[in-house]
Amino acid sequence: MEVERTVTVSNKYGLHARASTVLVKTATQYESDVRLGREGGDDFVDAKSILGIMSMGAECGANLCLKAEGADATDALDAISDLFKRKFDEE
């Protein structure tokens, strides 16, 4: 089953190195395949890949689509969505 969520990058510096690292560490705790892309776009990157996430260049205010597929997909997206809500604990 595939689960999908939309999140907004609201931390000041966007998905920079530290925020991307936190996202990857969170995503790798789950067995599900987790992908991240710009809302309305067709290109998605592996949320377990620091290079993939950094290559997006997602700045503050960007709307992103999270997709996960697997047994723990909902739990994975709950945890990752929470990071975005908490602004990656940067503020």
N, C-alpha and C positions, 0 to 999 in steps of 0.2 A: 504494500500500500504506500502510495506517495503522499506526503504531507507538504503543504506549502504555506508560507507566511510572508508578509511584507514587513520590513523594518526600515527605519530611517536612521541614518548615521547622524547622531546629534552631539557627539563629542567634538570639541573645538578643532582638533587636527585631523579628523577623519580616520580612515583605516591606515594609520601609519604603522611603523614597525612594531611598537609595543602592543597596540590594540590588535594587530593582525596575529601576533604571537599568542595572545590570550585567546583569540577566536580559534586558532588551530589547536591549541592545547585542550580547549573545551570540546571541539568537534571530534578529536581523536579518542575521547573517552567513550565514544559510542560506536557500535558496530555498523550502524546504518551508513549508507552513502549520503553525504551532505554536500550540496552544491549551492553556490552563491552567484547571483547575477544582478544586473541592473533591472529594475522594474520595467516591464514592457520590452525587454531585450531578449535575444535568442542565445546569447553567449553566456555560458555558466562556467565557473571554475570550481575545482575541488576545494571545499572548505577546510580540508586537511592539508592543504599545500600553501605554505607561506608565500612562495613565489607567485602562485595563482592569485591569491588575495591581494598582494602588493601590486600586481600588474593591473588591477582594476582601477587604481587611483581614485577610490571612492572618498570624496570630500564631505565635509559637514553639510547636511541637508540632502544628501543623495538618498533616494528611495531604492532599496534593494529587495530582491526576492530570494528567499531561502527555500530550498527544496530538499527533502530527505526521503529516502526509501529504505525500509528495513524494519526489523522487529521493534527497535527502540527509536523510530523516527520522530514520534511525537515528543518523547523525552529530550531528544537531541535538540529539536527546534525550540522547545521550552527553555532550555538552558542557554542557547545562543541568543534567542530573543531577549532574554533577561539581561545579557551583557549589553545589548544595544540600549535597553531601557535605563540601565545604570550608567550609561556613558562610559563603559569599561572601567568604572571606578576612578576616572581621571579628574572629576570635578567635585 
